[in-house]
């Protein structure tokens, strides 16, 4: 066996060297060998896990160097490594018997200020030699290791600058307390002990005075930040920013210090500057904060050289979007649809579903609603002012001539929304600081714009030779559908095919046909506009090159990022949205064929320029990006001048039915009436209403083709291999169950508590005293995932593993590399577009004779769209997302066109030994399954709402399943309602579950003898064995995953594939 010893303590790092430990009575006679740290064997499992931990803490390999004969680790990494991993690495134990003491000396902000520190033993100072993170570096028998919190505090003390400004001193103090706040073995002076700090990493905007357009930044809380939820601290923070402007640290009224994290610093700078603008500037900022913040950050990047004209367009767009996203949370010839250019006026955040009063919230009583509705329009503003004064004075009710109303924020907000509806967008006549957009007929309140159906003339409907790809039957049908819709004169169409059916290729086939019409003189030449999310920009150009012959659509123009500089008007600075004038010279594109590719934000920023360009077709990919009709992006999209519109989205409704209205009002204005009228009927529709709406949109009407198209994979192509979901309920190990109970007992908001429970259900983290080589076994889910991957490896196949938590991603990848000898790659929110493409290409590489088992780890939100990963036919969800639509998008990375094998979705589940089906994983699975059961209706919203989350919270905390009665257990009863399932009896209390719809098979046993059960397992066809339950001593072999279920209530809901 290999062990490590500490060989050298340097100023910047330590060096550990391996030695071979001989075993047994013959160890004296064994020849000495030179152990190799780059080749670790299974007998050195503890060391391999410890090395994996080093790599997960240092993914960029900047703080550690592993060679065959040494391991060099920086002092920071030495301090970070948990004590459980220290012994296998040959590191000394953490400090014991000594305390770290600290004191603030001198006056803050003066040159005599310093952070003093020393060591104490039993309350007395003691001189202790130290090098980096090692105490007593030259005395091997006395060496100790400093924990990371104290190491960071010492470094900060050494770097403290007495001559720095007072703000810097406060920031250093706040950071100092962050390090030492929960550190054991520390003694602080009363000042430091009483110091309270909080880190502000994200900001949003709150309007504090609507009449004067005053606003202030608001810290956005995280699951661990209880402070940020405090109303008094929020007000104190806002007052501090108002009075002092942009600062790195703010001292609040209760003594807490709010430290601005680097992610939020650039956002705070923009907000603080905007707070000092005049009323026109403040009004403009409220209306357009996200865009102005993005512009300011881009300008900062240009000034610092992070972005220049040589920066690839995709990289510049991605950098700006990521920086904004890290520190900011958003609070909510012309086309004949365009009225003119004017200041973008924010529309009300809600248009009510039903009452005929679109400003009235549904929770308000009819009596109060009648009182407010009876007010004359000219009385609204004065009534708002009266209510605000009454609220400040503490009054509970206010008598109006229409009746008595309660004095509440809800009533005031309702009248403000009514007042907003009375405002008309002004034409161009305002300060240049305002946000300018083409003013369009929005159809929000009344139907004031309806697109006519005007037949178009074209030649025969034949797939042009410029399409080099072979279209499948359903794709050819989509081509004919688009051409027919174009010929009969529909304004546009929505292709809502399920993810993975090749909507891009279907669209390109139509565009190639339309380009052929241009060449034949049937249609006037004009470019095609393609608007897509940033992550899909490369994809469109690649798909054009892949599926069409060279120059099939004409030249391709990039209009985003740094590429925009080539299209700017001479001496033009800024954007259209800043002053309402044209900043891009698109005249070279007028009347010419070609393709323009841009982003949704670029379209909004230069909406006036784009509105003046006549396009043959406008294509909006992932059109759910403009599902909110009140955004500037949606307004800019409505201003585009196109002869034909094509919308592409696999999820036309993500949150509510209004999403569909917003999309269709761009593609075919007026088809669904005004938003107010639509919401009165469909905001909370009955099943019959939804069925009527679906027939109207997705079925042909007389000679006219359907406005919308929606096919599932099975509908479109029965030859596409099936997809099946298999559950793996595993009982939590004792330590995980303890942590789970602790999480249930935590206090806080619903989401905060659920996040704690959700996190522990994934993995409880290493607990003191646990064996480090049992990281996998510490979690029911991770142990199930490893069993599944061993099974996948035995088949010579590939798998995608979706993991949400960043720290679990890094640690899990190291475990996979260790267990399977792989070089597992990761795609998450930090992965650049270029890296995503390279990783995808590597993973999709041609298979060798051994089929090349491989694994790719992905974040669900970052990798849920825009990727084709058909080399894998297994998808594993180590963590699951709330919204089943997001989960399905993840599954569809591999279950899509080009997949030749059945796809298995694996769902590991952690089950509490006492709670059983009331465990979080089971409760979340019920919720997701119920939502997915409604998904057969494409118009049914899938997102989890507040009621769902509250029920999930209440059931998780109480340990009781809502609306679930007792359930008897019997394998012989069959599965009522599951006509797709066949059950074969193998022996007494042993059955096999199979289906004609998928090849996977499941063995379920309520038998005590593991040997008898194993006799019936066929490793070539069976995919999982569930045992209910055997003796604790039962042993199973082979590669088929085994789930030991000690709660029979899990049958059949959490065992039978679907």
HUNOR-V590568 format. One record per residue. SS is DSSP state (A for helix, B for strand, O for the rest). Layout:
ss->SS
ss->SS
This chain:
ss->O
ss->B
ss->B
ss->B
ss->B
ss->B
ss->B
ss->B
ss->B
ss->O
ss->O
ss->O
ss->B
ss->B
ss->B
ss->B
ss->B
ss->B
ss->B
ss->B
ss->O
ss->O
ss->O
ss->O
ss->O
ss->O
ss->A
ss->A
ss->A
ss->O
ss->O
ss->O
ss->O
ss->O
ss->O
ss->O
ss->O
ss->O
ss->O
ss->O
ss->O
ss->A
ss->A
ss->A
ss->A
ss->A
ss->A
ss->A
ss->A
ss->A
ss->A
ss->A
ss->A
ss->A
ss->A
ss->A
ss->A
ss->O
ss->O
ss->O
ss->O
ss->O
ss->O
ss->B
ss->B
ss->B
ss->B
ss->O
ss->O
ss->B
ss->B
ss->B
ss->B
ss->B
ss->A
ss->A
ss->A
ss->A
ss->A
ss->A
ss->O
ss->O
ss->A
ss->A
ss->A
ss->A
ss->A
ss->A
ss->A
ss->O
ss->O
ss->O
ss->O
ss->B
ss->O
ss->O
ss->O
ss->O
ss->B
ss->B
ss->B
ss->B
ss->B
ss->B
ss->B
ss->O
ss->O
ss->O
ss->O
ss->O
ss->O
ss->O
ss->O
ss->B
ss->B
ss->B
ss->B
ss->B
ss->B
ss->B
ss->B
ss->O
ss->O
ss->B
ss->B
ss->B
ss->O
ss->O
ss->O
ss->B
ss->B
ss->O
ss->O
ss->B
ss->B
ss->O
ss->O
ss->O
ss->O
ss->O
ss->O
ss->O
ss->O
ss->B
ss->B
ss->O
ss->O
ss->A
ss->A
ss->A
ss->A
ss->A
ss->A
ss->A
ss->A
ss->A
ss->A
ss->A
ss->A
ss->O
ss->O
ss->O
ss->O
ss->O
ss->O
ss->A
ss->A
ss->A
ss->A
ss->A
ss->A
ss->A
ss->A
ss->A
ss->A
ss->A
ss->A
ss->A
ss->A
ss->A
ss->O
ss->O
ss->O
ss->O
ss->O
ss->B
ss->B
ss->B
ss->O
ss->A
ss->A
ss->A
ss->A
ss->A
ss->O
ss->B
ss->B
ss->B
ss->B
ss->B
ss->O
ss->O
ss->B
ss->B
ss->B
ss->B
ss->B
ss->B
ss->B
ss->O
ss->O
ss->O
ss->O
ss->B
ss->B
ss->B
ss->B
ss->B
ss->B
ss->O
ss->O
ss->O
ss->O
ss->O
ss->O
ss->O
ss->A
ss->A
ss->A
ss->O
ss->A
ss->A
ss->A
ss->A
ss->A
ss->A
ss->A
ss->A
ss->A
ss->A
ss->A
ss->A
ss->A
ss->A
ss->O
ss->O
ss->O
ss->O
ss->B
ss->B
ss->B
ss->O
ss->O
ss->O
ss->O
ss->B
ss->B
ss->B
ss->B
ss->B
ss->O
ss->A
ss->A
ss->A
ss->A
ss->A
ss->A
ss->A
ss->A
ss->A
ss->A
ss->A
ss->A
ss->A
ss->A
ss->O
ss->O
ss->O
ss->A
ss->A
ss->A
ss->A
ss->A
ss->A
ss->A
ss->A
ss->A
ss->O
ss->A
ss->A
ss->A
ss->A
ss->A
ss->A
ss->A
ss->A
ss->A
ss->A
ss->A
ss->A
ss->A
ss->A
ss->A
ss->A
ss->O
ss->O
ss->O
ss->O
ss->O
ss->O
ss->O
ss->O
ss->A
ss->A
ss->A
ss->A
ss->A
ss->A
ss->A
ss->A
ss->A
ss->A
ss->A
ss->A
ss->A
ss->A
ss->A
ss->B
ss->O
ss->O
ss->O
ss->O
ss->O
ss->O
ss->O
ss->O
ss->O
ss->B
ss->B
ss->B
ss->B
ss->B
ss->B
ss->O
ss->O
ss->O
ss->O
ss->O
ss->O
ss->O
ss->O
ss->O
ss->O
ss->O
ss->O
ss->O
ss->O
ss->O
ss->O
ss->O
ss->O
ss->O
ss->O
ss->O
ss->O
ss->A
ss->A
ss->A
ss->A
ss->A
ss->A
ss->A
ss->A
ss->O
ss->O
ss->O
ss->A
ss->A
ss->A
ss->A
ss->A
ss->A
ss->A
ss->A
ss->A
ss->A
ss->A
ss->A
ss->A
ss->A
ss->A
ss->A
ss->A
ss->O
ss->O
ss->O
ss->B
ss->B
ss->B
ss->B
ss->O
ss->O
ss->B
ss->B
ss->B
ss->B
ss->O
ss->O
ss->A
ss->A
ss->A
ss->A
ss->A
ss->A
ss->A
ss->A
ss->A
ss->A
ss->A
ss->A
ss->A
ss->A
ss->O
ss->O
ss->O
ss->O
ss->B
ss->O
ss->O
ss->O
ss->O
ss->O
ss->O
ss->O
ss->O
ss->B
ss->B
ss->B
ss->B
ss->B
ss->O
ss->O
ss->O
ss->O
ss->O
ss->O
ss->O
ss->O
ss->O
ss->O
ss->O
ss->O
ss->O
ss->O
ss->O
ss->O
ss->O
ss->O
ss->O
ss->O
ss->O
ss->O
ss->O
ss->O
ss->O
ss->O
ss->B
ss->O
ss->O
ss->O
ss->O
ss->O
ss->A
ss->A
ss->A
ss->A
ss->A
ss->A
ss->A
ss->A
ss->A
ss->A
ss->A
ss->A
ss->A
ss->A
ss->A
ss->A
ss->O
ss->O
ss->O
ss->B
ss->B
ss->B
ss->B
ss->O
ss->O
ss->O
ss->O
ss->O
ss->O
ss->O
ss->A
ss->A
ss->A
ss->A
ss->A
ss->A
ss->A
ss->A
ss->A
ss->A
ss->A
ss->A
ss->A
ss->A
ss->A
ss->A
ss->A
ss->O
ss->O
ss->O
ss->O
ss->O
ss->O
ss->O
ss->B
ss->B
ss->B
ss->B
ss->B
ss->B
ss->O
ss->A
ss->A
ss->A
ss->A
ss->A
ss->A
ss->A
ss->A
ss->A
ss->A
ss->A
ss->A
ss->A
ss->A
ss->B
ss->O
ss->O
ss->O
ss->O
ss->O
ss->O
ss->O
ss->B
ss->B
ss->B
ss->O
ss->O
ss->A
ss->A
ss->A
ss->A
ss->A
ss->A
ss->A
ss->B
ss->O
ss->O
ss->O
ss->O
ss->O
ss->O
ss->O
ss->A
ss->A
ss->A
ss->A
ss->O
ss->O
ss->O
ss->O
ss->B
ss->O
ss->O
ss->A
ss->A
ss->A
ss->O
ss->O
ss->O
ss->O
ss->O
ss->B
ss->B
ss->B
ss->B
ss->B
ss->A
ss->A
ss->A
ss->A
ss->A
ss->A
ss->O
ss->A
ss->A
ss->A
ss->A
ss->A
ss->O
ss->O
ss->B
ss->B
ss->B
ss->B
ss->B
ss->B
ss->B
ss->O
ss->O
ss->A
ss->A
ss->A
ss->A
ss->O
ss->O
ss->O
ss->O
ss->O
ss->A
ss->A
ss->A
ss->A
ss->A
ss->A
ss->A
ss->O
ss->O
ss->B
ss->B
ss->O
ss->O
ss->B
ss->B
ss->B
ss->B
ss->O
ss->O
ss->O
ss->O
ss->O
ss->O
ss->O
ss->O
ss->O
ss->A
ss->A
ss->A
ss->A
ss->A
ss->A
ss->A
ss->A
ss->A
ss->A
ss->O
ss->O
ss->O
ss->O
ss->O
ss->O
ss->O
ss->A
ss->A
ss->A
ss->A
ss->A
ss->A
ss->A
ss->A
ss->O
ss->O
ss->O
ss->O
ss->A
ss->A
ss->A
ss->A
ss->A
ss->A
ss->A
ss->A
ss->A
ss->A
ss->A
ss->A
ss->O
ss->O
ss->B
ss->O
ss->O
ss->B
ss->O
ss->O
ss->O
ss->B
ss->B
ss->O
ss->O
ss->O
ss->A
ss->A
ss->A
ss->A
ss->O
ss->O
ss->O
ss->O
ss->O
ss->O
ss->B
ss->B
ss->B
ss->B
ss->B
ss->B
ss->B
ss->B
ss->B
ss->O
ss->O
ss->A
ss->A
ss->A
ss->A
ss->A
ss->A
ss->A
ss->A
ss->A
ss->A
ss->A
ss->O
ss->O
ss->O
ss->O
ss->O
ss->A
ss->A
ss->A
ss->A
ss->A
ss->A
ss->A
ss->A
ss->A
ss->A
ss->A
ss->A
ss->A
ss->O
ss->O
ss->O
ss->O
ss->O
ss->O
ss->O
ss->O
ss->O
ss->A
ss->A
ss->A
ss->O
ss->O
ss->O
ss->O
ss->O
ss->A
ss->A
ss->A
ss->A
ss->A
ss->A
ss->A
ss->A
ss->A
ss->A
ss->A
ss->A
ss->A
ss->A
ss->A
ss->O
ss->O
ss->O
ss->B
ss->B
ss->B
ss->B
ss->B
ss->O
ss->O
ss->O
ss->A
ss->A
ss->A
ss->A
ss->A
ss->A
ss->A
ss->A
ss->A
ss->A
ss->A
ss->A
ss->A
ss->A
ss->A
ss->O
ss->O
ss->O
ss->O
ss->B
ss->B
ss->B
ss->O
ss->O
ss->O
ss->O
ss->O
ss->A
ss->A
ss->A
ss->A
ss->A
ss->A
ss->A
ss->A
ss->A
ss->A
ss->A
ss->O
ss->O
ss->O
ss->O
ss->O
ss->O
ss->O
ss->O
ss->O
ss->O
ss->B
ss->B
ss->B
ss->B
ss->B
ss->O
ss->O
ss->O
ss->O
ss->O
ss->O
ss->O
ss->O
ss->O
ss->O
ss->O
ss->O
ss->O
ss->O
ss->O
ss->B
ss->B
ss->B
ss->B
ss->O
ss->O
ss->O
ss->O
ss->O
ss->O
ss->A
ss->A
ss->A
ss->A
ss->A
ss->A
ss->A
ss->A
ss->O
ss->O
ss->O
ss->O
ss->O
ss->O
ss->O
ss->O
ss->O
ss->O
ss->O
ss->B
ss->B
ss->B
ss->B
ss->B
ss->B
ss->B
ss->B
ss->B
ss->O
ss->O
ss->O
ss->O
ss->A
ss->A
ss->A
ss->O
ss->A
ss->A
ss->A
ss->A
ss->A
ss->A
ss->A
ss->A
ss->A
ss->A
ss->A
ss->A
ss->A
ss->A
ss->O
ss->O
ss->O
ss->O
ss->O
ss->O
ss->O
ss->O
ss->O
ss->O
ss->O
ss->O
ss->A
ss->A
ss->A
ss->A
ss->A
ss->A
ss->A
ss->A
ss->A
ss->A
ss->A
ss->A
ss->A
ss->O
ss->O
ss->O
ss->O
ss->O
ss->O
ss->O
ss->O
ss->O
ss->O
ss->O
ss->O
ss->A
ss->A
ss->A
ss->O
ss->O
ss->O
ss->O
ss->O
ss->O
ss->O
ss->B
ss->B
ss->B
ss->B
ss->B
ss->B
ss->B
ss->O
ss->O
ss->B
ss->B
ss->B
ss->B
ss->B
ss->B
ss->O
ss->O
ss->B
ss->B
ss->B
ss->B
ss->B
ss->B
ss->B
ss->B
ss->O
ss->O
ss->O
ss->O
ss->A
ss->A
ss->A
ss->A
ss->A
ss->A
ss->O
ss->O
ss->O
ss->O
ss->O
ss->O
ss->B
ss->B
ss->B
ss->B
ss->B
ss->B
ss->B
ss->O
ss->O
ss->O
ss->O
ss->O
ss->O
ss->O
ss->O
ss->O
ss->O
ss->O
ss->O
ss->B
ss->B
ss->B
ss->B
ss->B
ss->O
ss->O
ss->A
ss->A
ss->A
ss->O
ss->O
ss->O
ss->O
ss->O
ss->O
ss->O
ss->O
